[in-house]
Amino acid sequence: AVAKKTYAYVKNLDTSNWISLENDAGNIWGRLGPGEFAFFPVGVSVGLEVQADTAACVVEYALFQEP
């Protein structure tokens, strides 16, 4: 979970498996297929988790917070 307004960049580097984007409660709200990426705001105190579908995946990510 985050305390300040935060933006996340997430890219699924896997070539055959998808990943789920979830909040801290484990609710799935998005899915990235192989090679897909997303840039989105993360709600304050909502959190972000990334879960691989069927096999381990390599994920590239960056978090950007307001000053």
C-alpha positions as CSV (number, residue, x, y, z in Angstrom):
1,A,0.0,0.0,0.0
2,V,1.1,3.6,-0.6
3,A,0.7,6.7,1.5
4,K,1.2,9.3,-1.3
5,K,-0.3,9.5,-4.8
6,T,1.7,7.0,-6.8
7,Y,1.9,5.9,-10.4
8,A,3.1,2.5,-11.5
9,Y,4.6,1.2,-14.7
10,V,4.4,-2.6,-15.0
11,K,5.6,-4.7,-18.0
12,N,5.2,-8.5,-18.4
13,L,8.5,-9.6,-20.0
14,D,7.3,-13.2,-20.3
15,T,6.7,-14.6,-23.8
16,S,3.9,-17.0,-23.1
17,N,2.2,-16.4,-19.7
18,W,0.0,-13.6,-18.4
19,I,0.0,-11.9,-15.0
20,S,-2.8,-10.5,-12.8
21,L,-2.8,-7.1,-11.3
22,E,-4.4,-7.1,-7.9
23,N,-5.1,-4.8,-4.9
24,D,-3.9,-5.7,-1.3
25,A,-7.1,-7.6,-0.8
26,G,-6.3,-10.0,-3.7
27,N,-9.1,-8.6,-6.0
28,I,-8.0,-8.9,-9.6
29,W,-8.6,-5.7,-11.5
30,G,-6.3,-6.2,-14.5
31,R,-4.4,-8.7,-16.6
32,L,-1.2,-8.2,-18.7
33,G,-0.6,-10.7,-21.5
34,P,2.9,-11.6,-22.7
35,G,4.9,-8.5,-23.6
36,E,2.1,-6.1,-22.5
37,F,2.6,-3.1,-20.2
38,A,0.5,-0.6,-18.3
39,F,1.0,2.8,-16.6
40,F,-1.7,3.6,-14.0
41,P,-2.3,5.4,-10.7
42,V,-2.3,3.3,-7.5
43,G,-4.9,4.4,-5.0
44,V,-3.7,5.6,-1.6
45,S,-3.9,2.7,0.9
46,V,-5.2,0.3,-1.8
47,G,-1.9,-1.3,-2.8
48,L,-0.7,-3.3,-5.8
49,E,0.3,-6.9,-6.1
50,V,1.3,-8.8,-9.2
51,Q,0.6,-12.5,-9.6
52,A,1.9,-14.9,-12.3
53,D,-0.7,-17.1,-13.9
54,T,0.8,-20.6,-14.5
55,A,4.6,-20.2,-14.3
56,A,7.1,-17.8,-12.9
57,C,7.3,-14.5,-14.9
58,V,9.8,-11.7,-15.0
59,V,8.2,-8.3,-14.5
60,E,9.7,-4.9,-15.1
61,Y,8.3,-2.2,-12.9
62,A,8.8,1.4,-11.7
63,L,6.9,3.5,-9.1
64,F,6.7,7.2,-9.3
65,Q,5.5,9.2,-6.2
66,E,4.4,12.8,-5.8
67,P,7.0,14.9,-3.9
